[in-house]
Amino acid sequence: MKMRPITLCYHDLVTGDDPNASGFPTPSAATYKLDPVLFDEHIQAIGRVIGRPAGGDVRLTFDDGGSTSCRIADVLEKHGLRGHFFIPTDYIGKAAFVNAREIGDLRRRGHIIGSHSCSHRGRMSSKTVDVLMREWSGSVRILSDLLGEAVASASVPSGYYSERVAETAAAAGIRLLFTLEPTTSEKTVHGCLVAGRYTIRKWHSAEYAASIASGAQAPRLKQQVVWNAKKALKAAPFYTEFRKMYFETRRRVIQS
């Protein structure tokens, strides 16, 4: 039986001496940014998995629209792969983020461009319908105008998903919406396919990423257990501030 698609969620590439060179400059965002050499090892290992006769469908996604997006594309293309790049449109052309020309270049090179909302601010799951419609419709319109074609995919910023988030995404013309829930299960909400992803952080090895891509149960189950444990915490109003404090403290400990 054909395995369901497995989707990996990456973000940016940065070197150790400049963690804010690409993407959002926060301690928590830094945990998603891989060293370029390590990322190349990841893609080599994942490419070997995809090339196996029994290999399933593996999707590689990249959130935040950081300035290293084209460098990421170079690595993917070197190994015959393409990615999904999700862009928060309020940041197009700003320092540490891709500009309009680079987004067009990514699309011409065969990569998929999607929305990552307009502002990337706050919890999407707690926003009103009006605000969600502005976030999705505005970003889709900007990207579609820039590319000269309909943009119909998106990812939910920071994983704050709810049915309302999917319903408004569908109303904005989005037909494929990625969450951060670590699962291969998919569901359709008002014509929009909602799919989960397995998150890769800077401390994950190439072997770890390849094992998830291969369909190995253990690493995927571990992510699912951690995700479910965090669900209750994420619903609490203090979670966002607690998360910021945790990663800032961790950063200071590592640097000391």
Contacts in CASP RR format, 6 or more apart in sequence:
PFRMAT RR
TARGET T0000
AUTHOR 0000-0000-0000
METHOD contacts of the structure
MODEL  1
MKMRPITLCYHDLVTGDDPNASGFPTPSAATYKLDPVLFDEHIQAIGRVI
GRPAGGDVRLTFDDGGSTSCRIADVLEKHGLRGHFFIPTDYIGKAAFVNA
REIGDLRRRGHIIGSHSCSHRGRMSSKTVDVLMREWSGSVRILSDLLGEA
VASASVPSGYYSERVAETAAAAGIRLLFTLEPTTSEKTVHGCLVAGRYTI
RKWHSAEYAASIASGAQAPRLKQQVVWNAKKALKAAPFYTEFRKMYFETR
RRVIQS
2 56 0 8 1.000
3 55 0 8 1.000
3 56 0 8 1.000
3 57 0 8 1.000
3 184 0 8 1.000
3 215 0 8 1.000
4 57 0 8 1.000
4 184 0 8 1.000
4 185 0 8 1.000
4 186 0 8 1.000
5 56 0 8 1.000
5 57 0 8 1.000
5 58 0 8 1.000
5 59 0 8 1.000
5 184 0 8 1.000
5 195 0 8 1.000
6 56 0 8 1.000
6 57 0 8 1.000
6 58 0 8 1.000
6 59 0 8 1.000
6 184 0 8 1.000
6 198 0 8 1.000
6 212 0 8 1.000
6 213 0 8 1.000
6 215 0 8 1.000
7 58 0 8 1.000
7 59 0 8 1.000
7 60 0 8 1.000
7 61 0 8 1.000
7 178 0 8 1.000
7 195 0 8 1.000
7 196 0 8 1.000
7 197 0 8 1.000
7 198 0 8 1.000
8 46 0 8 1.000
8 58 0 8 1.000
8 59 0 8 1.000
8 60 0 8 1.000
8 61 0 8 1.000
8 197 0 8 1.000
8 198 0 8 1.000
8 199 0 8 1.000
8 200 0 8 1.000
8 209 0 8 1.000
8 212 0 8 1.000
8 213 0 8 1.000
9 61 0 8 1.000
9 62 0 8 1.000
9 63 0 8 1.000
9 155 0 8 1.000
9 178 0 8 1.000
9 180 0 8 1.000
9 197 0 8 1.000
9 198 0 8 1.000
9 199 0 8 1.000
9 200 0 8 1.000
10 32 0 8 1.000
10 34 0 8 1.000
10 39 0 8 1.000
10 60 0 8 1.000
10 61 0 8 1.000
10 62 0 8 1.000
10 63 0 8 1.000
10 72 0 8 1.000
10 200 0 8 1.000
11 23 0 8 1.000
11 29 0 8 1.000
11 32 0 8 1.000
11 33 0 8 1.000
11 34 0 8 1.000
11 62 0 8 1.000
11 63 0 8 1.000
11 64 0 8 1.000
11 66 0 8 1.000
12 22 0 8 1.000
12 23 0 8 1.000
12 32 0 8 1.000
12 33 0 8 1.000
12 34 0 8 1.000
12 62 0 8 1.000
12 64 0 8 1.000
12 65 0 8 1.000
12 66 0 8 1.000
12 68 0 8 1.000
12 72 0 8 1.000
13 22 0 8 1.000
13 33 0 8 1.000
13 34 0 8 1.000
13 35 0 8 1.000
13 36 0 8 1.000
13 39 0 8 1.000
13 68 0 8 1.000
13 71 0 8 1.000
13 72 0 8 1.000
14 20 0 8 1.000
14 21 0 8 1.000
14 22 0 8 1.000
14 30 0 8 1.000
14 33 0 8 1.000
14 34 0 8 1.000
14 35 0 8 1.000
14 68 0 8 1.000
15 21 0 8 1.000
15 35 0 8 1.000
15 36 0 8 1.000
16 35 0 8 1.000
19 25 0 8 1.000
19 30 0 8 1.000
19 33 0 8 1.000
20 30 0 8 1.000
20 96 0 8 1.000
21 67 0 8 1.000
21 68 0 8 1.000
21 96 0 8 1.000
22 33 0 8 1.000
22 66 0 8 1.000
22 67 0 8 1.000
22 68 0 8 1.000
22 96 0 8 1.000
22 97 0 8 1.000
23 29 0 8 1.000
23 33 0 8 1.000
23 64 0 8 1.000
23 65 0 8 1.000
23 66 0 8 1.000
23 67 0 8 1.000
23 91 0 8 1.000
23 96 0 8 1.000
23 97 0 8 1.000
24 64 0 8 1.000
24 96 0 8 1.000
24 120 0 8 1.000
25 96 0 8 1.000
26 244 0 8 1.000
26 247 0 8 1.000
27 244 0 8 1.000
27 247 0 8 1.000
27 248 0 8 1.000
27 250 0 8 1.000
27 251 0 8 1.000
28 243 0 8 1.000
28 244 0 8 1.000
28 246 0 8 1.000
28 247 0 8 1.000
29 64 0 8 1.000
30 202 0 8 1.000
30 247 0 8 1.000
30 251 0 8 1.000
31 201 0 8 1.000
31 202 0 8 1.000
31 203 0 8 1.000
31 247 0 8 1.000
32 63 0 8 1.000
32 199 0 8 1.000
32 200 0 8 1.000
32 201 0 8 1.000
32 202 0 8 1.000
33 202 0 8 1.000
34 42 0 8 1.000
34 200 0 8 1.000
34 202 0 8 1.000
35 202 0 8 1.000
36 68 0 8 1.000
36 71 0 8 1.000
36 75 0 8 1.000
38 202 0 8 1.000
38 206 0 8 1.000
39 72 0 8 1.000
39 75 0 8 1.000
40 75 0 8 1.000
40 78 0 8 1.000
41 206 0 8 1.000
42 200 0 8 1.000
42 204 0 8 1.000
42 206 0 8 1.000
42 209 0 8 1.000
42 210 0 8 1.000
43 60 0 8 1.000
43 75 0 8 1.000
43 76 0 8 1.000
43 78 0 8 1.000
43 79 0 8 1.000
43 81 0 8 1.000
44 79 0 8 1.000
44 206 0 8 1.000
45 206 0 8 1.000
45 207 0 8 1.000
45 209 0 8 1.000
45 210 0 8 1.000
46 58 0 8 1.000
46 60 0 8 1.000
46 81 0 8 1.000
46 206 0 8 1.000
46 209 0 8 1.000
46 210 0 8 1.000
46 213 0 8 1.000
47 79 0 8 1.000
47 81 0 8 1.000
47 210 0 8 1.000
47 213 0 8 1.000
48 210 0 8 1.000
49 55 0 8 1.000
49 58 0 8 1.000
49 210 0 8 1.000
49 213 0 8 1.000
49 214 0 8 1.000
50 56 0 8 1.000
50 58 0 8 1.000
50 81 0 8 1.000
50 213 0 8 1.000
52 214 0 8 1.000
55 214 0 8 1.000
58 213 0 8 1.000
59 83 0 8 1.000
59 84 0 8 1.000
60 76 0 8 1.000
60 81 0 8 1.000
60 82 0 8 1.000
60 83 0 8 1.000
60 84 0 8 1.000
61 83 0 8 1.000
61 84 0 8 1.000
61 85 0 8 1.000
61 86 0 8 1.000
61 155 0 8 1.000
61 178 0 8 1.000
61 197 0 8 1.000
62 69 0 8 1.000
62 72 0 8 1.000
62 83 0 8 1.000
62 84 0 8 1.000
62 85 0 8 1.000
62 86 0 8 1.000
63 86 0 8 1.000
63 116 0 8 1.000
63 155 0 8 1.000
63 157 0 8 1.000
64 86 0 8 1.000
64 88 0 8 1.000
64 97 0 8 1.000
64 116 0 8 1.000
64 120 0 8 1.000
65 85 0 8 1.000
65 86 0 8 1.000
65 87 0 8 1.000
65 88 0 8 1.000
65 91 0 8 1.000
65 97 0 8 1.000
65 98 0 8 1.000
65 116 0 8 1.000
66 96 0 8 1.000
66 97 0 8 1.000
66 98 0 8 1.000
67 95 0 8 1.000
67 96 0 8 1.000
67 97 0 8 1.000
67 98 0 8 1.000
69 85 0 8 1.000
69 98 0 8 1.000
69 102 0 8 1.000
69 106 0 8 1.000
70 98 0 8 1.000
70 102 0 8 1.000
70 105 0 8 1.000
70 106 0 8 1.000
72 85 0 8 1.000
73 83 0 8 1.000
73 85 0 8 1.000
73 106 0 8 1.000
73 109 0 8 1.000
73 111 0 8 1.000
76 82 0 8 1.000
76 83 0 8 1.000
76 111 0 8 1.000
77 109 0 8 1.000
82 109 0 8 1.000
82 110 0 8 1.000
82 111 0 8 1.000
82 112 0 8 1.000
83 111 0 8 1.000
83 112 0 8 1.000
84 111 0 8 1.000
84 112 0 8 1.000
84 114 0 8 1.000
84 153 0 8 1.000
84 155 0 8 1.000
84 178 0 8 1.000
85 98 0 8 1.000
85 103 0 8 1.000
85 106 0 8 1.000
85 111 0 8 1.000
85 112 0 8 1.000
85 113 0 8 1.000
85 114 0 8 1.000
86 114 0 8 1.000
86 115 0 8 1.000
86 116 0 8 1.000
86 153 0 8 1.000
86 154 0 8 1.000
86 155 0 8 1.000
86 178 0 8 1.000
87 98 0 8 1.000
87 103 0 8 1.000
87 113 0 8 1.000
87 114 0 8 1.000
87 115 0 8 1.000
87 116 0 8 1.000
87 139 0 8 1.000
87 143 0 8 1.000
88 97 0 8 1.000
88 116 0 8 1.000
88 117 0 8 1.000
88 118 0 8 1.000
88 119 0 8 1.000
88 120 0 8 1.000
88 139 0 8 1.000
88 157 0 8 1.000
89 115 0 8 1.000
89 117 0 8 1.000
89 118 0 8 1.000
89 138 0 8 1.000
89 139 0 8 1.000
89 142 0 8 1.000
89 143 0 8 1.000
90 118 0 8 1.000
90 119 0 8 1.000
90 120 0 8 1.000
91 97 0 8 1.000
91 120 0 8 1.000
92 98 0 8 1.000
92 99 0 8 1.000
92 100 0 8 1.000
92 103 0 8 1.000
92 142 0 8 1.000
93 99 0 8 1.000
93 100 0 8 1.000
98 106 0 8 1.000
100 146 0 8 1.000
103 113 0 8 1.000
103 143 0 8 1.000
103 146 0 8 1.000
103 147 0 8 1.000
104 113 0 8 1.000
104 146 0 8 1.000
104 147 0 8 1.000
106 113 0 8 1.000
107 113 0 8 1.000
107 147 0 8 1.000
107 149 0 8 1.000
112 153 0 8 1.000
113 143 0 8 1.000
113 147 0 8 1.000
113 151 0 8 1.000
114 143 0 8 1.000
114 151 0 8 1.000
114 152 0 8 1.000
114 153 0 8 1.000
114 154 0 8 1.000
114 155 0 8 1.000
115 136 0 8 1.000
115 139 0 8 1.000
115 140 0 8 1.000
115 143 0 8 1.000
115 151 0 8 1.000
115 153 0 8 1.000
115 154 0 8 1.000
115 155 0 8 1.000
115 174 0 8 1.000
116 139 0 8 1.000
116 154 0 8 1.000
116 155 0 8 1.000
116 157 0 8 1.000
117 124 0 8 1.000
117 135 0 8 1.000
117 136 0 8 1.000
117 139 0 8 1.000
117 154 0 8 1.000
117 156 0 8 1.000
117 157 0 8 1.000
118 134 0 8 1.000
118 135 0 8 1.000
118 138 0 8 1.000
118 139 0 8 1.000
118 142 0 8 1.000
119 135 0 8 1.000
120 157 0 8 1.000
120 158 0 8 1.000
122 157 0 8 1.000
122 158 0 8 1.000
122 160 0 8 1.000
122 240 0 8 1.000
123 158 0 8 1.000
123 160 0 8 1.000
123 240 0 8 1.000
124 132 0 8 1.000
124 135 0 8 1.000
124 156 0 8 1.000
124 157 0 8 1.000
124 158 0 8 1.000
124 159 0 8 1.000
124 160 0 8 1.000
124 161 0 8 1.000
124 162 0 8 1.000
124 165 0 8 1.000
125 160 0 8 1.000
125 161 0 8 1.000
125 162 0 8 1.000
125 164 0 8 1.000
125 165 0 8 1.000
126 160 0 8 1.000
127 135 0 8 1.000
129 164 0 8 1.000
129 168 0 8 1.000
132 164 0 8 1.000
132 165 0 8 1.000
132 168 0 8 1.000
132 169 0 8 1.000
133 168 0 8 1.000
133 171 0 8 1.000
133 172 0 8 1.000
135 168 0 8 1.000
136 154 0 8 1.000
136 168 0 8 1.000
136 169 0 8 1.000
136 171 0 8 1.000
136 172 0 8 1.000
136 173 0 8 1.000
136 174 0 8 1.000
137 171 0 8 1.000
137 172 0 8 1.000
138 172 0 8 1.000
139 154 0 8 1.000
140 151 0 8 1.000
140 152 0 8 1.000
140 154 0 8 1.000
140 172 0 8 1.000
140 173 0 8 1.000
140 174 0 8 1.000
143 151 0 8 1.000
144 150 0 8 1.000
144 151 0 8 1.000
150 173 0 8 1.000
152 173 0 8 1.000
152 174 0 8 1.000
152 175 0 8 1.000
152 176 0 8 1.000
153 174 0 8 1.000
153 175 0 8 1.000
153 176 0 8 1.000
153 177 0 8 1.000
153 178 0 8 1.000
154 169 0 8 1.000
154 174 0 8 1.000
154 176 0 8 1.000
154 177 0 8 1.000
154 178 0 8 1.000
155 177 0 8 1.000
155 178 0 8 1.000
155 179 0 8 1.000
155 197 0 8 1.000
156 165 0 8 1.000
156 177 0 8 1.000
156 178 0 8 1.000
156 179 0 8 1.000
156 180 0 8 1.000
158 180 0 8 1.000
159 179 0 8 1.000
159 180 0 8 1.000
159 181 0 8 1.000
160 234 0 8 1.000
161 179 0 8 1.000
161 180 0 8 1.000
161 181 0 8 1.000
161 194 0 8 1.000
163 189 0 8 1.000
165 177 0 8 1.000
166 177 0 8 1.000
166 189 0 8 1.000
166 190 0 8 1.000
166 192 0 8 1.000
166 194 0 8 1.000
167 189 0 8 1.000
167 190 0 8 1.000
169 177 0 8 1.000
169 192 0 8 1.000
170 177 0 8 1.000
170 189 0 8 1.000
170 190 0 8 1.000
170 191 0 8 1.000
170 192 0 8 1.000
171 190 0 8 1.000
173 192 0 8 1.000
174 192 0 8 1.000
175 191 0 8 1.000
175 192 0 8 1.000
175 193 0 8 1.000
176 192 0 8 1.000
176 193 0 8 1.000
176 195 0 8 1.000
177 189 0 8 1.000
177 192 0 8 1.000
177 193 0 8 1.000
177 194 0 8 1.000
177 195 0 8 1.000
178 194 0 8 1.000
178 195 0 8 1.000
178 196 0 8 1.000
178 197 0 8 1.000
179 194 0 8 1.000
179 195 0 8 1.000
179 196 0 8 1.000
179 197 0 8 1.000
180 196 0 8 1.000
180 197 0 8 1.000
180 199 0 8 1.000
180 227 0 8 1.000
181 196 0 8 1.000
181 197 0 8 1.000
181 227 0 8 1.000
182 196 0 8 1.000
182 197 0 8 1.000
182 198 0 8 1.000
182 199 0 8 1.000
182 220 0 8 1.000
182 223 0 8 1.000
182 224 0 8 1.000
182 227 0 8 1.000
183 196 0 8 1.000
183 224 0 8 1.000
184 196 0 8 1.000
184 220 0 8 1.000
185 196 0 8 1.000
186 193 0 8 1.000
186 194 0 8 1.000
186 195 0 8 1.000
186 196 0 8 1.000
187 193 0 8 1.000
187 194 0 8 1.000
188 194 0 8 1.000
198 212 0 8 1.000
198 219 0 8 1.000
198 220 0 8 1.000
198 223 0 8 1.000
199 223 0 8 1.000
200 208 0 8 1.000
200 209 0 8 1.000
208 219 0 8 1.000
211 218 0 8 1.000
211 219 0 8 1.000
212 219 0 8 1.000
212 220 0 8 1.000
212 223 0 8 1.000
233 239 0 8 1.000
233 242 0 8 1.000
END
